[in-house]
Amino acid sequence: MDAQDAAEKLRTITGELSERFYERDDVVRTLMVTLLAGQHSLLLGPPGTAKSEMARELTGRFEGAAYWEILLSKFTAPTRMFGPIDVAALTQGEYRQVYEGRATTAHVAFIDEIFKCSTAALNETLGYLNERIYHPENGGEPIHCPLIGAITASNELPVGEDSAAIYDRLLVRIEVGYLEDPSNFAALVRSAVSRPQAPTRTTVELAALRHAVTEAVPAVAVPDAIVDAVCTLRAALRRKELVASDRRWRQAVALLQASAYLDGREEVAEADLSVLTHVLWDSPAQRPTVEREVLHLVNPDAKEALDLADTIDELEAQLDAMAGQSREALSEWVIKKAHNRLAMAGQRLEKLREEAVSSGRSTAAIDRVTGRQRAVRARVLTEALGVDASTVQAQL
């Protein structure tokens, strides 16, 4: 399989997973891009947001890839992660570990509650993520692990220097929340009581994935214009006192190349810079600022879309504040404020998307804000006007 055939299959896989997991298009694509770059990602969000399911389903599309997962706690011993002691061998006076089925043999790892890594396992976990090596308990030669990338998850940000050291090694950080659109939530509920159809499962062989990571992605060209754009972005973020390490900027180049490769292009384009919105923040409060600076650089359409997102968020906050009020009061608010503003936002987003498509610019940010507009409008219809959630999608 040549590089372009592999990229096409990987795009198909991304599309299939995006259809399966509601409101997770950007999450799925970013996870795929991170793996293709040979880097590690963090899914940050509350329990029950399909973090582990997405990791398993994505890894299951790579034929021949060994998958390993673990839920960490402060008491997790290094041997549980990297290989327990072989008791049978120990009775014969030989001290050795059993590595099969552990982190040491995995091509893709899912580490849940990553910041609860025990102090005893911290150094080995850092070595595993940084250099893909493990130092055996008996002090033997380091073991080189076949890890391509780790997908990690947490319900909360790290606290303390130990967990902060791990946090710094996770290049990509993705916020994952609960479903926002009531129609998607209704579809999720229906799926729990209906017999699901067998989903289409496109797969790629491990050898093709390895070739993409080690050969095809690094071969993607990075034009001088992109280097200049990255330098401009770094300066803009510094003016807002958002400083990322030189190492993080350098590693991010592989993400840009992976994004271009996944789209079937031989060189990085401005649209690929969008992935940096998941790289250059330390706390979720910083993410909107980073996103605005990135998208301002990528295209003005996306920046205006984010301004419209502020209007949409304001209307949703007003809806939340009116909880418990009478149907009459809610209906009056919809008629006087919410309906027109949401409709105008939707119309402008549609126009921005048309302009972006005609100019060959990315529509990812516009599509995300459009999803927010539809989700908030659906909430207005169901919560303020009492429309049946299962019929909302047809009205949007």
Phi, psi and chi 1 to 4 in degrees:
 res  aa     phi    psi   chi1   chi2   chi3   chi4
   1 MET       -  124.6 -178.8 -176.2  -63.1      -
   2 ASP   -80.8  173.0   64.1   26.2      -      -
   3 ALA   -61.8  -38.7      -      -      -      -
   4 GLN   -70.7  -37.5  -70.1  -54.9  -47.5      -
   5 ASP   -63.7  -41.8  -72.1  -19.5      -      -
   6 ALA   -63.8  -42.7      -      -      -      -
   7 ALA   -62.2  -39.9      -      -      -      -
   8 GLU   -64.1  -41.7 -176.1  175.4   -7.7      -
   9 LYS   -65.5  -38.9  -82.7 -160.1  166.3 -172.3
  10 LEU   -65.9  -36.4  -69.2  167.9      -      -
  11 ARG   -64.7  -39.3  -74.9 -163.9  -62.0  -84.4
  12 THR   -63.7  -42.7  -59.0      -      -      -
  13 ILE   -60.8  -44.4  -68.4  170.2      -      -
  14 THR   -59.0  -42.5  -57.8      -      -      -
  15 GLY   -64.9  -41.2      -      -      -      -
  16 GLU   -64.0  -41.8  -69.3  172.3    0.3      -
  17 LEU   -70.0  -34.4  -64.4 -176.0      -      -
  18 SER   -64.7  -35.0  -64.6      -      -      -
  19 GLU   -71.2  -33.7  -70.8 -178.2    4.4      -
  20 ARG   -75.0  -39.9  174.0  170.8  175.7  177.3
  21 PHE  -103.9  110.4  -64.4  100.0      -      -
  22 TYR   -61.1  137.3  -60.0  113.8      -      -
  23 GLU    58.8   31.9  -58.6  177.5   15.7      -
  24 ARG  -125.0   20.7  -61.6  -71.1 -176.6  -99.0
  25 ASP   -55.5  -52.2  -61.3   34.1      -      -
  26 ASP   -67.0  -35.9 -174.3   49.9      -      -
  27 VAL   -63.4  -48.8  176.5      -      -      -
  28 VAL   -61.7  -47.3  169.0      -      -      -
  29 ARG   -63.2  -40.7 -174.1 -177.8 -171.9  -79.6
  30 THR   -66.5  -38.3  -56.8      -      -      -
  31 LEU   -61.9  -42.5  -71.9  176.3      -      -
  32 MET   -64.3  -45.2 -179.7   69.8   83.9      -
  33 VAL   -61.4  -40.3  165.8      -      -      -
  34 THR   -64.0  -42.7  -52.9      -      -      -
  35 LEU   -63.4  -43.0  -83.2 -179.7      -      -
  36 LEU   -63.5  -26.7  -71.9  170.2      -      -
  37 ALA   -84.3   -4.5      -      -      -      -
  38 GLY    69.3   32.1      -      -      -      -
  39 GLN  -116.9  177.7  -65.5  -68.5  -20.5      -
  40 HIS  -110.9  149.9  -48.1  -53.1      -      -
  41 SER  -127.4  158.1   56.4      -      -      -
  42 LEU  -124.0  126.8  166.9   68.3      -      -
  43 LEU   -99.1  113.7  -64.4  174.1      -      -
  44 LEU  -109.3  116.1 -178.7   63.6      -      -
  45 GLY   175.5  173.2      -      -      -      -
  46 PRO   -69.8  166.5   27.0  -35.1      -      -
  47 PRO   -62.9  155.7  -17.9   29.7      -      -
  48 GLY    77.5   27.3      -      -      -      -
  49 THR  -114.1   22.7   48.6      -      -      -
  50 ALA    68.1   24.6      -      -      -      -
  51 LYS   -63.2  -52.6  -62.7 -171.3  -68.6  -68.5
  52 SER   -68.5  -35.3   58.7      -      -      -
  53 GLU   -64.6  -40.6 -170.1  177.2   -4.8      -
  54 MET   -63.5  -41.6  -80.1 -170.2  -72.4      -
  55 ALA   -63.0  -44.1      -      -      -      -
  56 ARG   -65.2  -44.4  -67.7 -171.6 -161.6  106.0
  57 GLU   -66.7  -40.0 -173.8   59.4   32.5      -
  58 LEU   -64.3  -47.3  176.3   58.9      -      -
  59 THR   -64.7  -33.4  -53.3      -      -      -
  60 GLY   -65.6  -12.3      -      -      -      -
  61 ARG   -85.4   -3.2  -58.6  -54.7 -176.5   95.7
  62 PHE  -105.9  100.8  -55.0  128.0      -      -
  63 GLU   -65.5  126.6  -68.3 -174.4   -3.3      -
  64 GLY    92.2   -5.1      -      -      -      -
  65 ALA   -82.6  133.3      -      -      -      -
  66 ALA   -84.8  130.1      -      -      -      -
  67 TYR  -114.7  138.3  173.0   72.9      -      -
  68 TRP  -137.3  138.5  170.1   79.6      -      -
  69 GLU  -139.0  156.5   69.2  173.6   64.0      -
  70 ILE  -155.6  148.7 -168.2  169.9      -      -
  71 LEU  -105.5  113.4  173.5   63.3      -      -
  72 LEU   -83.3  154.9  -66.1 -175.1      -      -
  73 SER  -142.2  172.4   75.5      -      -      -
  74 LYS   -65.2   -9.7  -67.6  -63.4 -176.8 -177.9
  75 PHE  -111.3    7.5  -54.1  101.8      -      -
  76 THR   -69.6  121.3  -57.1      -      -      -
  77 ALA   -81.6  149.6      -      -      -      -
  78 PRO   -56.9  -36.1  -24.4   33.6      -      -
  79 THR   -64.9  -29.0   51.3      -      -      -
  80 ARG   -68.7  -29.4 -177.8  160.9  174.1  -98.5
  81 MET   -83.8  -44.6  -61.1  176.1   65.6      -
  82 PHE  -108.0  -11.8  -59.7  101.0      -      -
  83 GLY   147.1  118.1      -      -      -      -
  84 PRO   -72.1  162.5   28.2  -35.5      -      -
  85 ILE   -70.0  134.5  -54.5  -57.0      -      -
  86 ASP   -75.9  101.5 -172.9  -24.3      -      -
  87 VAL   -63.8  -40.8  178.1      -      -      -
  88 ALA   -61.0  -42.4      -      -      -      -
  89 ALA   -68.2  -33.9      -      -      -      -
  90 LEU   -65.0  -34.8 -167.2   61.1      -      -
  91 THR   -66.8  -20.9   60.5      -      -      -
  92 GLN   -95.4    8.3  -57.3  -62.1  -43.3      -
  93 GLY    85.4   10.3      -      -      -      -
  94 GLU  -110.3  127.9 -177.4 -179.7   -2.9      -
  95 TYR  -100.7  112.5 -173.3   96.4      -      -
  96 ARG  -150.7  163.4   67.1 -176.1 -177.9 -169.0
  97 GLN  -112.3  154.3  -67.7  173.7 -103.7      -
  98 VAL  -100.0  112.6  179.3      -      -      -
  99 TYR   -95.1  -21.2  -60.3  122.4      -      -
 100 GLU   -60.1  133.4 -167.7   63.0   33.5      -
 101 GLY    80.5    7.9      -      -      -      -
 102 ARG  -113.1 -176.3  -56.8  -70.3  171.4  164.2
 103 ALA   -57.8  -31.4      -      -      -      -
 104 THR   -65.8  -18.2   36.1      -      -      -
 105 THR  -115.3    4.9   60.4      -      -      -
 106 ALA   -85.0  143.1      -      -      -      -
 107 HIS   -89.3  -33.9  -62.4  102.5      -      -
 108 VAL  -132.5  133.6 -179.4      -      -      -
 109 ALA  -120.6  142.8      -      -      -      -
 110 PHE  -117.2  117.0  176.0   67.3      -      -
 111 ILE  -115.4  105.4  -51.1  175.3      -      -
 112 ASP   -86.7  147.0 -157.3   -0.5      -      -
 113 GLU    52.8   51.0  -65.2  -64.5   -9.3      -
 114 ILE   -57.0  -32.3 -179.9   67.9      -      -
 115 PHE   -81.9    0.4  -58.7  129.1      -      -
 116 LYS   -96.4   16.2  -67.1 -177.4  179.4  176.9
 117 CYS   -56.5  132.2 -180.0      -      -      -
 118 SER   -68.3  155.2   66.1      -      -      -
 119 THR   -59.2  -37.3  -58.0      -      -      -
 120 ALA   -64.1  -33.0      -      -      -      -
 121 ALA   -95.8   -3.2      -      -      -      -
 122 LEU   -59.6  -53.5  176.1   66.3      -      -
 123 ASN   -62.1  -40.6  -72.5  -23.6      -      -
 124 GLU   -68.1  -36.2  -67.3  -55.8  -23.1      -
 125 THR   -66.6  -41.5  -58.9      -      -      -
 126 LEU   -62.7  -42.9  -73.2  172.3      -      -
 127 GLY   -63.5  -37.4      -      -      -      -
 128 TYR   -64.6  -44.7  178.8   65.0      -      -
 129 LEU   -73.8  -39.1  -65.5  174.4      -      -
 130 ASN   -76.8  -56.9  -71.0  -16.9      -      -
 131 GLU  -109.5   -1.2  -66.3   92.6   24.5      -
 132 ARG    58.1   44.5  -87.7   73.3  164.4  177.3
 133 ILE  -131.3  157.6   60.0  172.2      -      -
 134 TYR  -135.4  133.8  167.7   64.8      -      -
 135 HIS   -96.0  114.5  -62.0   87.7      -      -
 136 PRO   -57.8  155.0  -23.1   34.0      -      -
 137 GLU   -61.6  -31.4  -68.1  -80.2  -49.7      -
 138 ASN   -84.5    4.1   63.6    2.9      -      -
 139 GLY    81.0   15.9      -      -      -      -
 140 GLY   -73.3 -170.3      -      -      -      -
 141 GLU   -62.1  140.8  -71.4  -66.6  -43.6      -
 142 PRO   -57.3  143.4  -21.7   32.7      -      -
 143 ILE   -98.2  125.7  -65.4  173.7      -      -
 144 HIS   -85.2  122.0  -66.6  -88.1      -      -
 145 CYS   -94.6  146.0  -53.0      -      -      -
 146 PRO   -82.3   16.8   32.4  -36.4      -      -
 147 LEU   -57.7  126.0 -179.6   69.6      -      -
 148 ILE   -87.4  -46.6  -65.7  173.0      -      -
 149 GLY  -166.8  152.6      -      -      -      -
 150 ALA  -110.4  136.3      -      -      -      -
 151 ILE  -104.7  119.4  -58.6  172.0      -      -
 152 THR  -114.2  164.5   70.6      -      -      -
 153 ALA  -146.1  152.5      -      -      -      -
 154 SER  -157.7  150.5  177.4      -      -      -
 155 ASN   -88.6  -10.0  -57.0  -31.8      -      -
 156 GLU  -151.0  163.4   56.0 -168.4    6.1      -
 157 LEU   -74.4  157.8  -71.3  171.1      -      -
 158 PRO   -67.8  148.7   25.8  -34.8      -      -
 159 VAL  -128.8  123.5  177.3      -      -      -
 160 GLY   101.5  159.6      -      -      -      -
 161 GLU   -67.2  -36.9  -68.3 -175.9    6.7      -
 162 ASP   -61.3  -51.7  -70.1   -9.9      -      -
 163 SER   -70.8  -28.2   52.9      -      -      -
 164 ALA   -64.7  -33.3      -      -      -      -
 165 ALA   -64.5  -39.3      -      -      -      -
 166 ILE   -69.1  -43.6  -67.5  178.3      -      -
 167 TYR   -55.4  -39.3 -174.8   53.9      -      -
 168 ASP   -66.0  -25.4 -174.2   56.7      -      -
 169 ARG   -85.4   -6.9  -61.5  -51.2 -170.8  -90.1
 170 LEU   -94.2  101.0  -55.0  176.4      -      -
 171 LEU   -64.3  -40.9 -178.9   63.6      -      -
 172 VAL  -108.7  130.9  172.6      -      -      -
 173 ARG  -126.6  119.6  -60.6  153.1  179.2  177.0
 174 ILE  -121.8  124.8  -46.9  168.1      -      -
 175 GLU   -82.0  132.6  -71.7 -173.6  -79.9      -
 176 VAL  -126.9  122.6 -177.3      -      -      -
 177 GLY  -118.3 -178.4      -      -      -      -
 178 TYR   -73.2  161.5  -66.4  122.9      -      -
 179 LEU   -59.1  138.2  -63.5 -178.4      -      -
 180 GLU  -100.9  -37.8  -64.6 -177.7  -22.7      -
 181 ASP   -79.2  120.2 -168.3  -33.3      -      -
 182 PRO   -57.7  -32.2  -26.3   36.0      -      -
 183 SER   -68.7  -36.2   60.0      -      -      -
 184 ASN   -67.4  -39.1  -74.5  -25.6      -      -
 185 PHE   -63.2  -41.6  179.0   74.0      -      -
 186 ALA   -62.1  -40.3      -      -      -      -
 187 ALA   -64.4  -37.7      -      -      -      -
 188 LEU   -62.9  -43.2  178.2   69.8      -      -
 189 VAL   -64.7  -42.7  172.3      -      -      -
 190 ARG   -62.0  -35.2  -77.0 -163.6  -62.5  -88.5
 191 SER   -65.8  -20.9   70.2      -      -      -
 192 ALA   -77.5  -19.1      -      -      -      -
 193 VAL  -117.2    0.8  -64.7      -      -      -
 194 SER  -111.2  159.3   62.0      -      -      -
 195 ARG   -81.7  111.0  179.8  175.2  -62.9  177.6
 196 PRO   -70.8  144.2   28.1  -34.5      -      -
 197 GLN   -77.0  147.0  -64.8 -178.9  -13.5      -
 198 ALA   -63.2  119.1      -      -      -      -
 199 PRO   -70.3  151.9   27.8  -34.4      -      -
 200 THR   -65.9  133.6  -55.6      -      -      -
 201 ARG  -127.3   86.6  -74.4 -176.7   56.6   84.5
 202 THR   -73.5  139.6  -58.1      -      -      -
 203 THR  -131.1  161.2   58.8      -      -      -
 204 VAL  -132.1  139.3  169.7      -      -      -
 205 GLU   -70.8  149.5  -67.6 -176.7   -2.2      -
 206 LEU   -55.6  -39.4  174.5   61.9      -      -
 207 ALA   -60.6  -37.5      -      -      -      -
 208 ALA   -69.4  -38.4      -      -      -      -
 209 LEU   -64.5  -45.0  175.4   62.9      -      -
 210 ARG   -59.8  -43.1  -79.0 -169.1  175.8  -78.7
 211 HIS   -63.2  -39.6 -178.7  -92.1      -      -
 212 ALA   -62.1  -44.6      -      -      -      -
 213 VAL   -69.0  -41.9  174.1      -      -      -
 214 THR   -92.9  -24.5   59.9      -      -      -
 215 GLU  -120.8  -55.5  -57.9  -69.0  -22.8      -
 216 ALA   -69.5  -46.1      -      -      -      -
 217 VAL   -65.7  -48.1  168.5      -      -      -
 218 PRO   -62.2  -19.0  -24.9   35.8      -      -
 219 ALA   -82.3   -9.6      -      -      -      -
 220 VAL   -68.1  130.3  172.7      -      -      -
 221 ALA   -74.7  145.6      -      -      -      -
 222 VAL  -117.3   99.9 -177.4      -      -      -
 223 PRO   -64.4  158.6  -18.6   30.6      -      -
 224 ASP   -59.4  -32.7  -71.5  -17.5      -      -
 225 ALA   -62.5  -34.1      -      -      -      -
 226 ILE   -72.2  -40.5  -63.3  -60.9      -      -
 227 VAL   -59.7  -43.6  175.4      -      -      -
 228 ASP   -62.2  -40.5  -67.8  -19.0      -      -
 229 ALA   -64.6  -40.3      -      -      -      -
 230 VAL   -64.1  -42.2  170.2      -      -      -
 231 CYS   -62.9  -40.3  -67.1      -      -      -
 232 THR   -63.2  -42.2  -60.7      -      -      -
 233 LEU   -64.3  -42.8  176.0   60.8      -      -
 234 ARG   -59.7  -43.6  177.9  175.0 -178.9  -95.7
 235 ALA   -64.9  -41.0      -      -      -      -
 236 ALA   -64.2  -40.9      -      -      -      -
 237 LEU   -70.5  -36.1  -68.4  176.2      -      -
 238 ARG   -63.1  -35.5  -81.4  176.4  168.6 -101.8
 239 ARG   -64.1  -23.8  -74.3 -166.1  -65.8  -89.1
 240 LYS  -100.1   15.5  -64.3 -176.4  178.5  -63.1
 241 GLU    61.3   34.7  -61.7 -176.9   -9.7      -
 242 LEU  -111.2  105.3  -66.4  173.5      -      -
 243 VAL  -118.1  122.7 -180.0      -      -      -
 244 ALA  -105.7  152.3      -      -      -      -
 245 SER   -69.8  157.6   67.9      -      -      -
 246 ASP   -59.9  -37.6  -68.5  -14.7      -      -
 247 ARG   -60.4  -43.0  179.2 -175.1   65.9 -125.5
 248 ARG   -64.8  -41.6 -178.4  165.2  -72.8  -89.3
 249 TRP   -62.6  -42.9  -77.3  105.0      -      -
 250 ARG   -65.3  -43.8 -171.9  175.5 -171.9  -81.5
 251 GLN   -65.0  -29.7  -69.9  174.4  -26.0      -
 252 ALA   -65.4  -22.1      -      -      -      -
 253 VAL   -60.0  -38.7  173.9      -      -      -
 254 ALA   -63.8  -32.2      -      -      -      -
 255 LEU   -65.7  -41.7  -67.8  174.3      -      -
 256 LEU   -61.4  -42.7  -57.1  180.0      -      -
 257 GLN   -65.5  -40.5  -66.8  172.2  -61.6      -
 258 ALA   -65.7  -37.9      -      -      -      -
 259 SER   -63.0  -44.5  176.1      -      -      -
 260 ALA   -64.6  -43.6      -      -      -      -
 261 TYR   -60.0  -44.5  167.3   77.9      -      -
 262 LEU   -60.9  -32.7 -175.1   59.4      -      -
 263 ASP   -85.0    0.9  -76.6  -11.2      -      -
 264 GLY    82.3   22.8      -      -      -      -
 265 ARG  -106.4  152.1  -71.5 -179.6  -85.4  106.8
 266 GLU   -93.2   -7.2  -65.6 -177.9   -7.6      -
 267 GLU  -144.9  155.5   67.4  174.8   28.1      -
 268 VAL   -70.3  139.0  175.5      -      -      -
 269 ALA  -118.2  169.4      -      -      -      -
 270 GLU   -57.9  -33.5  -77.8 -171.6  -15.5      -
 271 ALA   -59.5  -29.8      -      -      -      -
 272 ASP   -69.0  -20.2  -60.9  -51.0      -      -
 273 LEU   -62.5  -18.8  -66.2  169.5      -      -
 274 SER   -58.1  -30.0  -62.2      -      -      -
 275 VAL   -64.1  -20.6   74.7      -      -      -
 276 LEU   -68.4  -14.2  -62.5 -179.7      -      -
 277 THR   -63.9  -17.8   59.3      -      -      -
 278 HIS  -100.6    8.1  -58.1  -64.9      -      -
 279 VAL  -117.6  -33.4  175.6      -      -      -
 280 LEU  -102.4   18.5  -57.4  172.5      -      -
 281 TRP  -122.2  152.2   53.8  -92.4      -      -
 282 ASP  -102.0  -36.6  -77.2  -34.2      -      -
 283 SER  -121.8  149.9   69.4      -      -      -
 284 PRO   -55.4  -28.2  -28.4   36.9      -      -
 285 ALA   -64.2  -24.4      -      -      -      -
 286 GLN   -84.6  -18.6  -62.9  171.8  -19.3      -
 287 ARG   -58.8  -45.0 -172.0 -168.1   59.4   76.4
 288 PRO   -58.9  -37.6  -26.0   36.5      -      -
 289 THR   -65.3  -45.6  -59.1      -      -      -
 290 VAL   -60.9  -44.5  170.8      -      -      -
 291 GLU   -60.8  -42.7 -175.6  175.3   38.7      -
 292 ARG   -63.3  -42.4  -75.9 -177.8 -177.2  -82.5
 293 GLU   -67.3  -40.2  -68.3  -62.5  -26.7      -
 294 VAL   -64.5  -49.3  170.1      -      -      -
 295 LEU   -72.4  -27.9  -65.4 -178.2      -      -
 296 HIS   -62.3  -34.6  177.7   65.6      -      -
 297 LEU   -75.0  -37.5 -163.0   63.4      -      -
 298 VAL   -71.9  -54.4  172.4      -      -      -
 299 ASN  -166.0  149.3   62.8   65.5      -      -
 300 PRO   -69.1  -23.8   24.6  -33.7      -      -
 301 ASP   -59.5  -45.1  -51.5  -40.3      -      -
 302 ALA   -65.3  -37.0      -      -      -      -
 303 LYS   -64.3  -43.0 -174.2  175.2 -176.3  -61.3
 304 GLU   -65.3  -35.0 -175.5  176.3  -11.3      -
 305 ALA   -61.4  -38.6      -      -      -      -
 306 LEU   -67.7  -34.5  -69.3 -179.7      -      -
 307 ASP   -63.4  -39.1  -68.2  -22.6      -      -
 308 LEU   -66.6  -32.2  -69.7  170.1      -      -
 309 ALA   -62.1  -34.6      -      -      -      -
 310 ASP   -62.2  -41.9  -69.5  -19.6      -      -
 311 THR   -62.7  -42.8  -61.7      -      -      -
 312 ILE   -65.0  -42.3  -65.1  165.7      -      -
 313 ASP   -63.3  -37.4  -70.0  -17.4      -      -
 314 GLU   -63.3  -42.4  178.8 -174.0  -17.6      -
 315 LEU   -65.7  -38.2  -71.1  170.6      -      -
 316 GLU   -65.9  -39.0 -174.8  171.5   40.5      -
 317 ALA   -63.1  -38.3      -      -      -      -
 318 GLN   -64.4  -40.0  -69.4  176.6   12.9      -
 319 LEU   -62.3  -42.9  177.7   60.9      -      -
 320 ASP   -62.4  -39.5  -69.1  -23.9      -      -
 321 ALA   -68.9  -21.6      -      -      -      -
 322 MET   -93.0    8.5  -64.3 -179.5   71.0      -
 323 ALA   -55.9  132.6      -      -      -      -
 324 GLY    93.1   -9.8      -      -      -      -
 325 GLN   -76.8  165.2  -66.8 -164.0   24.9      -
 326 SER   -68.2  159.1   65.8      -      -      -
 327 ARG   -61.9  -34.2 -177.6   71.9   69.4 -166.5
 328 GLU   -63.7  -44.7  -69.7   76.3   11.7      -
 329 ALA   -65.0  -40.0      -      -      -      -
 330 LEU   -66.3  -41.6  -72.2  168.2      -      -
 331 SER   -64.0  -39.2  -63.0      -      -      -
 332 GLU   -64.1  -41.0 -177.1  179.5   -0.9      -
 333 TRP   -62.8  -41.4  171.8   75.0      -      -
 334 VAL   -61.2  -47.2  171.7      -      -      -
 335 ILE   -66.3  -42.9  -66.2  170.1      -      -
 336 LYS   -82.5  -30.4  -70.5 -175.1  175.9 -179.6
 337 LYS  -127.0  -57.6  -68.3 -173.3  177.3 -179.0
 338 ALA   -68.7  -46.0      -      -      -      -
 339 HIS   -58.8  -53.5  178.8  -91.6      -      -
 340 ASN   -64.8  -42.4  -74.4  -19.0      -      -
 341 ARG   -66.6  -40.3  -66.4  178.0   72.1 -175.5
 342 LEU   -68.6  -39.6  -76.1  170.5      -      -
 343 ALA   -64.9  -43.3      -      -      -      -
 344 MET   -64.8  -39.3  -69.9  175.7   64.1      -
 345 ALA   -62.9  -43.2      -      -      -      -
 346 GLY   -62.2  -42.7      -      -      -      -
 347 GLN   -65.0  -41.3  -68.3  167.0    6.9      -
 348 ARG   -67.8  -39.3 -175.7   54.4 -175.1  157.5
 349 LEU   -62.8  -39.7  -73.6  165.6      -      -
 350 GLU   -62.4  -41.6 -175.0  176.9  -12.5      -
 351 LYS   -66.0  -41.8 -177.3   67.1  174.8  175.6
 352 LEU   -61.4  -38.8  -72.6  174.0      -      -
 353 ARG   -65.6  -42.2 -166.2 -179.6 -162.9  -75.2
 354 GLU   -60.0  -43.0  -68.7  174.5   -1.9      -
 355 GLU   -66.2  -39.3  -67.0  172.5   -2.5      -
 356 ALA   -65.7  -43.4      -      -      -      -
 357 VAL   -63.2  -44.5  170.0      -      -      -
 358 SER   -65.6  -26.0   64.5      -      -      -
 359 SER   -95.7    0.2  -58.2      -      -      -
 360 GLY    74.1   21.6      -      -      -      -
 361 ARG   -94.2  160.2  -64.9 -168.5  -69.1  -96.1
 362 SER   -65.3  141.1  170.9      -      -      -
 363 THR  -107.9    8.5   64.6      -      -      -
 364 ALA   -57.7  -48.9      -      -      -      -
 365 ALA   -67.1  -40.7      -      -      -      -
 366 ILE   -62.5  -43.2  -61.8  170.3      -      -
 367 ASP   -63.3  -37.6  -68.7  -19.5      -      -
 368 ARG   -65.9  -43.9 -176.5  174.4   62.6   77.3
 369 VAL   -66.8  -36.8  177.2      -      -      -
 370 THR   -61.3  -38.9  -60.9      -      -      -
 371 GLY   -61.6  -38.8      -      -      -      -
 372 ARG   -65.4  -42.2  -77.6  -78.7  -63.7  140.3
 373 GLN   -60.4  -43.6 -174.6  -94.3  -10.6      -
 374 ARG   -67.6  -38.0  -70.5  175.4  176.9  170.9
 375 ALA   -65.2  -43.9      -      -      -      -
 376 VAL   -68.8  -40.1  172.8      -      -      -
 377 ARG   -63.0  -38.6 -177.6  160.4 -177.3 -105.6
 378 ALA   -64.1  -39.1      -      -      -      -
 379 ARG   -63.0  -41.1  -78.4 -164.3   61.5 -165.4
 380 VAL   -61.3  -43.5  168.3      -      -      -
 381 LEU   -64.6  -41.8  -70.3  172.1      -      -
 382 THR   -82.2  -42.0   56.0      -      -      -
 383 GLU   -88.6  -34.8  -62.2  176.0   27.2      -
 384 ALA   -92.4  -34.6      -      -      -      -
 385 LEU  -108.8   -6.8  -60.5 -177.7      -      -
 386 GLY    76.3   21.0      -      -      -      -
 387 VAL   -73.0  142.2  176.5      -      -      -
 388 ASP   -62.7  124.7 -174.9  -10.7      -      -
 389 ALA   -58.6  -33.6      -      -      -      -
 390 SER   -69.1  -14.9   63.2      -      -      -
 391 THR  -105.9   -0.7   66.7      -      -      -
 392 VAL   -64.6  -42.2  165.3      -      -      -
 393 GLN   -56.6  -38.3 -168.1   62.0   47.2      -
 394 ALA   -68.4  -19.2      -      -      -      -
 395 GLN   -93.2   -9.6  -58.4 -179.0   39.9      -
 396 LEU   -85.2      -  -63.7  178.1      -      -
